[in-house]
């Protein structure tokens, strides 16, 4: 892992994500890119001249805050990290992906309640929406999280569908970097189904060189079951393998990964 991008809006709830990005970059000796996406107040050509000063003000403010954050991080890291800053104007999700591409990032870090709105925790944030668009693994950090090296990881897998081999390889590589134990969890309404058990055995075989357990349980509330399993196993990270779904359905229904990111007290890593 060579490059980590931290997308931040400087809100109080975004601070834990900054701490995680700093600690991960230090542990992995990775380059850290601090990104803030700001918005032009109004995109009407006839009024551009009127609002250009405001856009410039937003840009200057974003850079000032980024430099301040960078200096704090450099001090905390003893000057041993390479940290760059980027202030970009544009649509948030598209702009984040553009920077991820430019920087050839290996990991994107965001806070799960980064919006300033008091209702962000309930109604969602740009961070959880990013799950549907991210190009690289996305680490979502809840506002109450405190960094600890990832040593005990819960991985939620849908054994009722073909397991994405590439995504599972990403899980394995991530766990190997941190020498972490993997708790594989499958939730099914038919946990004793031979096909489910066969899929679980296949995953067990693929992970045979990494310390792990494989558990299949019954349940119709996936998010609650994963959260309870995470607490019981005292995990410090939940890994999800988001599925691509119909975009229209996503306009009215959340993905399981989004629900987990909103409700979990520990970070959630979406592997793509």
SVG drawing of the C-alpha trace seen along z (x, -y; Angstrom):
<svg xmlns="http://www.w3.org/2000/svg" viewBox="-37 -41 48 71">
<polyline fill="none" stroke="black" stroke-width="0.4" points="0.0,0.0 1.8,-3.1 -0.7,-5.9 -3.6,-6.8 -6.1,-9.5 -8.0,-11.2 -11.1,-13.0 -12.2,-15.5 -14.6,-18.3 -12.8,-19.4 -15.9,-18.8 -15.5,-17.4 -16.8,-14.0 -14.2,-13.8 -11.3,-14.0 -11.2,-10.2 -10.8,-9.5 -7.8,-11.9 -6.3,-10.0 -6.8,-6.7 -5.3,-7.9 -2.2,-9.3 -1.7,-6.1 -2.1,-3.8 0.2,-5.9 2.8,-5.7 2.5,-2.0 2.5,-1.2 5.1,-3.9 2.7,-5.2 2.3,-8.6 -0.7,-10.6 -2.9,-12.9 -5.2,-15.3 -8.2,-16.2 -11.0,-18.8 -13.7,-19.2 -15.4,-22.6 -18.2,-23.9 -18.8,-27.0 -21.8,-28.8 -23.7,-29.1 -23.0,-27.9 -24.9,-30.5 -22.7,-32.1 -24.3,-35.5 -23.5,-35.6 -20.0,-34.1 -18.3,-37.4 -20.3,-38.2 -19.5,-34.8 -15.9,-34.4 -14.6,-36.2 -16.6,-33.8 -15.2,-30.8 -11.7,-32.1 -12.5,-32.7 -13.7,-29.1 -10.5,-27.8 -8.2,-29.8 -10.1,-28.7 -9.9,-25.1 -6.1,-25.3 -5.5,-27.1 -7.3,-24.4 -5.5,-21.6 -2.1,-23.1 -3.0,-23.4 -4.1,-19.8 -0.9,-18.7 1.3,-20.6 -0.4,-18.9 0.0,-15.5 3.7,-16.2 4.4,-17.1 2.6,-14.1 4.6,-11.9 7.9,-13.5 8.3,-14.7 8.7,-11.2 5.7,-11.2 5.2,-12.5 2.0,-14.5 0.5,-16.5 -2.7,-18.6 -5.3,-19.1 -8.2,-21.5 -10.6,-20.8 -13.9,-22.4 -16.6,-20.1 -19.1,-17.5 -17.9,-15.6 -18.0,-12.0 -16.8,-12.5 -14.0,-14.8 -12.8,-12.3 -12.6,-9.6 -10.7,-11.9 -8.1,-12.5 -7.9,-8.8 -7.1,-8.1 -4.5,-10.9 -2.7,-9.8 -3.0,-6.1 -4.3,-5.6 -4.5,-2.2 -6.9,-3.3 -9.5,-6.0 -10.4,-7.1 -13.5,-9.0 -15.5,-9.8 -19.0,-8.3 -20.7,-11.4 -18.7,-14.1 -21.5,-16.4 -22.2,-19.4 -25.9,-18.7 -27.2,-17.5 -29.2,-14.8 -26.2,-13.4 -25.9,-10.4 -29.5,-9.4 -30.0,-10.4 -26.5,-9.5 -23.5,-11.3 -21.3,-11.6 -19.0,-9.0 -21.6,-6.2 -22.8,-7.1 -19.2,-6.8 -19.5,-3.1 -21.5,-2.8 -18.8,-4.7 -15.4,-4.0 -12.7,-2.8 -10.4,-1.5 -10.9,0.0 -12.8,-2.5 -12.3,-2.8 -15.2,-4.4 -14.4,-5.7 -17.2,-6.4 -17.0,-9.5 -16.4,-7.7 -13.6,-5.4 -10.1,-5.3 -7.2,-3.9 -5.8,-0.5 -3.9,1.7 -6.2,4.1 -5.7,7.5 -9.1,9.0 -11.3,8.5 -14.8,9.6 -15.5,10.3 -19.1,10.5 -19.6,12.7 -22.8,13.7 -22.4,17.5 -25.7,17.6 -24.0,16.0 -20.7,16.7 -17.9,15.2 -15.9,12.6 -12.4,14.1 -10.7,10.7 -12.4,9.1 -11.5,12.1 -7.9,11.8 -8.1,8.1 -9.3,9.2 -6.5,11.7 -3.8,9.1 -5.1,6.5 -5.2,9.0 -1.7,10.1 -0.4,6.6 -1.6,6.3 -1.0,9.9 -4.7,10.0 -7.0,12.8 -10.1,13.2 -13.5,14.0 -15.5,15.0 -19.3,14.6 -22.1,15.7 -25.7,14.9 -28.4,17.0 -32.0,17.9 -30.9,21.5 -27.5,21.9 -27.7,25.7 -28.2,25.7 -25.5,27.9 -24.7,25.2 -24.1,22.7 -21.9,25.1 -20.0,25.9 -19.4,22.3 -18.1,21.8 -15.7,24.7 -14.4,23.2 -13.7,19.9 -12.1,21.8 -9.8,23.5 -8.8,20.3 -7.8,18.8 -6.0,21.9 -2.7,20.0 -4.2,17.2 -5.5,17.7 -9.3,17.6 -12.6,19.0 -15.7,19.5 -19.1,19.1 -22.5,19.5 -25.6,18.4 -29.3,17.9 -30.9,14.5 -33.1,12.2 -31.6,8.9 -28.1,8.9 -26.9,5.7 -27.9,6.5 -26.4,10.0 -23.1,8.7 -23.0,6.0 -23.7,8.5 -21.1,10.9 -18.6,8.0 -19.2,7.1 -19.0,10.7 -15.7,11.2 -14.4,7.8 -13.3,7.0 -11.6,3.8 -12.6,3.8 -15.5,5.0 -14.9,5.8 -17.7,5.9 -17.7,6.9 -20.3,4.6 -22.3,6.0 -23.2,4.0 -27.0,3.5 -29.6,1.7 -29.1,-2.1 -32.8,-2.8 -33.3,-0.4 -30.5,-2.2 -32.5,-5.4 -35.0,-4.0 -33.0,-1.2 -29.6,-1.2 -27.0,1.4 -26.0,3.6 -22.6,2.0 -24.1,-1.4 -26.3,-0.3 -23.3,1.2 -21.3,-2.0 -24.0,-4.1 -24.6,-1.8 -21.2,-0.3 -19.0,-1.6 -15.9,-0.2 -14.5,-1.1 -15.9,0.5 -13.8,1.3 -15.6,1.8 -13.4,4.0 -14.0,3.5"/>
</svg>
